[in-house]
Amino acid sequence: MAARFMSHAQRLQKPLTFMLVDVDRFREVNTRFGHLAGDVVSAEIASLLKRAMRGSDAVIRYGGDEFLVILADASQADAKIVVDRAQGCLRDWNQGGHLKGFEVSLSIGVAEWTKGVTLDEVLDAADREMYASKRAAKLVSREGQPGIRARVKAASTTAPY
């Protein structure tokens, strides 16, 4: 699927941005609330990510507690808009009290693909940014403040969002 997005971006000379999203403390969700609750949280996170983006973008479960988001015709600056929308959706979800005494938070890494960069390279860059945001959050609070921490490098462009 990613190859199709990359081909489209190259053919039309449009930006393409990848986001790696990690559900923080997901193991704790499974331990405290059970694996069924963990599955529900995963589905809810996928849903809120989809609400934060356009229909032409994609959300793919990338691992147990990680998601890959592909933003077509979007730069890293545009990804910041998606991150902000996801933040609002997550805040609303947490206020619903779905997990008693626990609020879900996300760490997000963003990388923009450019011609000549392989899929592995761009995903590795997004992964490094995601883990950097996770490390930075741990320095601020050992207790895991809810919300979204994202590493998005600024870029100037007209936002299609």
N, C-alpha and C positions, 0 to 999 in steps of 0.2 A: 504494500500500500504506500509506504513512504517513497518508494522509487517512482510511483505514479505522480505524487506531489512534486518530487524533485524534477521530473521530466517536464511537467507543466510549468514550473517556475522558470526553468532554463529556457524552454521554448518561447515563453512570453516575456522573458526578462523581468520577472516579478520577484519580490522578496518571498522568502519562506522561512518560517521560524518554528523551532521545536521547543516544547516545554516538557521537562520531566518533573512529575509531581509525586511526592512521597507523603503518605499519611503518617504523621509523627506518632510515635508511641502505639503503633498498631498492635504490636504484640500484647501491650497492656489491655487493649480493647478485648482481644481474644481471651486473655487470662481472666479479666474481671467479669466480662459479660458473656463469654462463650463464643465459639466459632460461628454460630448462626448470627449473632449480633455483628461479628466482624464481617460476615458476608453482606449483611444489610448496610453496614457503614460503607463498604466498598461500592455497592450499588448506588448509594446516596451520593457519594463523592463523584462517581461517574456522571450522575444526573446533574449535579450542580455545576460540574465543569462544562457539560453540554449546554446548560442554560447561559453560561458566561460567554459563549462564543457563537459564531455564525454556523449555519447549516452546512456551509462548504468546508468547514474545518472537521477534524477528526479527534476523537478520544479513544484510546486503546489501552486496555489493561496490560501493563508491561511486566508485571510481576505480582507477587502476593499483595503488596501494599503500594505499588507504584503504577502510575499512569503516564502514557506518552500522549501529548497533545500536539497535533500538527496544525499550524495556522497558515493557511494558504494566502498568498498575496498580502502577507503581514510581516512587518519588520519587528525588531526587538522592541522598539518604542510602542508599536501597536500591541505587542504582547502585554505591556504594562496595563493597558486598558482591560484586557481579559483577566489579568491577575486581580485588578481592582474589583471587577464584577464578581469574580469567584470569591473574593474576600467578603463582599456583601452577602452573597448566597450562603457562605459558610457561617457567617455571623447569625443570619436568620435561622439556619438549621440548628446551630448550637442553642439559640434562645428557645427552641422548641423542647428542650430538655429530653432529648431522645436517650441519652446515656446519663443516668442519675450520677451527679457528682463528677462528671468528666466532660470536657469539651475537646472536640477534635481540632487539630491544627495541621497545617500542611507546610511543607518546604518545597519550593519550586526553583528549578534552574532553567534558564532560558538561553538558547543559542540560535543565532541566525545562520542558515545555510547559505553558502556562496558557491558559485561554479568552481569546480576543481576540488571541493571538499567532499570526502566520502561520508556516507551515512554514519559509519562507525565513528568517524572523527567528530561530526556535529553532535551525535548522541553523547560521546565522551565529554565534550565541552559542556553540554547541558547537565550531565551527571556531576561534573566537578562543581558547577555553579550551585546545583541543588545541595550538595554536601557542604559547600561553603556557607550557604544560608542556614543550614541545620547547625553547623558549628557556631556560627555567629549568634544564633538564638540561644544556644546552650550557655554562651558566655553571659548573656543578659539575664537568663532565668533558668535555674536548674529544675524548676517545677513545670516547665513547658507551658508558657502562656498560650492561650488559644489564638487562632488566627492563621494568617498566611505570611510566611517569610519567603521572599523571592529575591533572587539575584538577577536583575535585568539591567544590562548596560544601556545607557541612553544612546539613542540614534535619532537623527532628525528625518522626518518623512511626513507626508500627509497621511493621516490615519484613515483607513477604510472602515474602521469600527465606528 
